[in-house]
Amino acid sequence: MSKSEFVRLQGFIESQLGIKTPVNKLTMLETRLNKRLNALGMSNFGDYLKFSFSNCHEGEKELQILIDLVSTHKTDFFRDPSHFDFLYDRVLPDFFRRKNSASLNMWSAACSTGEEAYTMAMIAAKYFRLHDIPLYRCQIMATDISIPSLQKARAAIYPSEAVTPIDKNLSSRFLLKSKKGEAVYRIVPELRQRVYLSLFNLITGDYRKIQPMDVIFCRNVLIYFNKENKDAVIEKLLSVLKPKGYLFIGPSEGMLPKGLPIKNVSSTVYQYDP
Ligand SMILES: C[S@@+](CC[C@H](N)C(=O)[O-])C[C@H]1O[C@@H](n2cnc3c(N)ncnc32)[C@H](O)[C@@H]1O
């Protein structure tokens, strides 16, 4: 890859994903994109970039694949379990104390393949059943920048290794084992119906289209953004969080900007207090 080709990709990745790609990542980028060149029968990066940035439908699709290849999608059910304990023990009781008859709106921003959103749905379903609240009063928006990840989230089918963090009580209620004898499980329709998946770029997306949220999980994605984008995304997330709403971020996301109208209520959990 020539220097100018690398700089062009660097600019695109930073504008779309908010990620800086230092020169020492050049080989990694080449290795990941070489697979695409092979798949498309192309012999050099110049042709690949010309095709990808040609403004045609196929080029647009290729840019989506490129975005997917350069981002990290690692996720798990019940990742950082203390967050889900806090959701169950503090956030849901607090919400229903304040808003007895309202619906609960939650957002898994950067949901990857859906495990985070379905974990939120399991916790809500457990709480709602115990308190006799109908589950249709819970909506979970789950968004990501990666179309292949969203497709997997929509299918909601996971291998047996992926579902091991789900305890027996919850897995017997919310997972369906494959009838074909394969070691895969599908999330039950009752939960799938509560999760609304869509494409949303946290850096360039239009937050005016997002309905006000009671709870936002934006975990393990801010870490990839440069400081400017990270601060801007936090401000935009707060703009769609209802007063007293909760923001969960990942444990390695670093410090949030000073002076924001938020209270740190648990480890990497913040309550919006404008
Ligand atoms: C490491 S995963 C985190 C998944 C989940 N939140 C968790 O904590 O397990 C990061 C996800 O962020 C998505 N992502 C990266 N940049 C994004 C952006 N600018 N807007 C929306 N999603 C983005 C990636 O596609 C990826 O699926």
The ligand as a MOL file (V3000), in Angstrom:
LIG
                    3D

  0  0  0     0  0            999 V3000
M  V30 BEGIN CTAB
M  V30 COUNTS 27 29 0 0 0
M  V30 BEGIN ATOM
M  V30 1 C -15.8650 -4.2110 21.2600 0
M  V30 2 S -17.4870 -4.1030 20.6130 0 CHG=1
M  V30 3 C -18.4190 -3.7300 22.0920 0
M  V30 4 C -19.7600 -4.4340 22.1100 0
M  V30 5 C -20.5610 -4.2470 23.4080 0
M  V30 6 N -20.9260 -2.8900 23.6210 0
M  V30 7 C -19.8090 -4.7750 24.5960 0
M  V30 8 O -19.3600 -3.9990 25.4280 0
M  V30 9 O -19.6400 -6.0000 24.7050 0 CHG=-1
M  V30 10 C -17.4090 -2.5180 19.7980 0
M  V30 11 C -18.5050 -2.3040 18.7610 0
M  V30 12 O -18.5280 -0.9140 18.4340 0
M  V30 13 C -18.8700 -0.7830 17.0800 0
M  V30 14 N -18.4480 0.5630 16.6310 0
M  V30 15 C -17.1910 1.0080 16.3720 0
M  V30 16 N -17.2190 2.2920 16.0050 0
M  V30 17 C -18.5290 2.6700 16.0340 0
M  V30 18 C -19.1910 3.8850 15.7410 0
M  V30 19 N -18.5210 4.9760 15.3330 0
M  V30 20 N -20.5360 3.9210 15.8650 0
M  V30 21 C -21.2240 2.8200 16.2580 0
M  V30 22 N -20.6460 1.6430 16.5490 0
M  V30 23 C -19.3070 1.5740 16.4340 0
M  V30 24 C -18.1340 -1.9170 16.3970 0
M  V30 25 O -18.7000 -2.2490 15.1500 0
M  V30 26 C -18.2710 -3.0290 17.4400 0
M  V30 27 O -19.3490 -3.8850 17.1510 0
M  V30 END ATOM
M  V30 BEGIN BOND
M  V30 1 1 1 2
M  V30 2 1 2 3
M  V30 3 1 2 10
M  V30 4 1 3 4
M  V30 5 1 4 5
M  V30 6 1 5 6
M  V30 7 1 5 7
M  V30 8 2 7 8
M  V30 9 1 7 9
M  V30 10 1 10 11
M  V30 11 1 11 12
M  V30 12 1 11 26
M  V30 13 1 12 13
M  V30 14 1 13 14
M  V30 15 1 13 24
M  V30 16 1 14 15
M  V30 17 1 14 23
M  V30 18 2 15 16
M  V30 19 1 16 17
M  V30 20 1 17 18
M  V30 21 2 17 23
M  V30 22 1 18 19
M  V30 23 2 18 20
M  V30 24 1 20 21
M  V30 25 2 21 22
M  V30 26 1 22 23
M  V30 27 1 24 25
M  V30 28 1 24 26
M  V30 29 1 26 27
M  V30 END BOND
M  V30 END CTAB
M  END
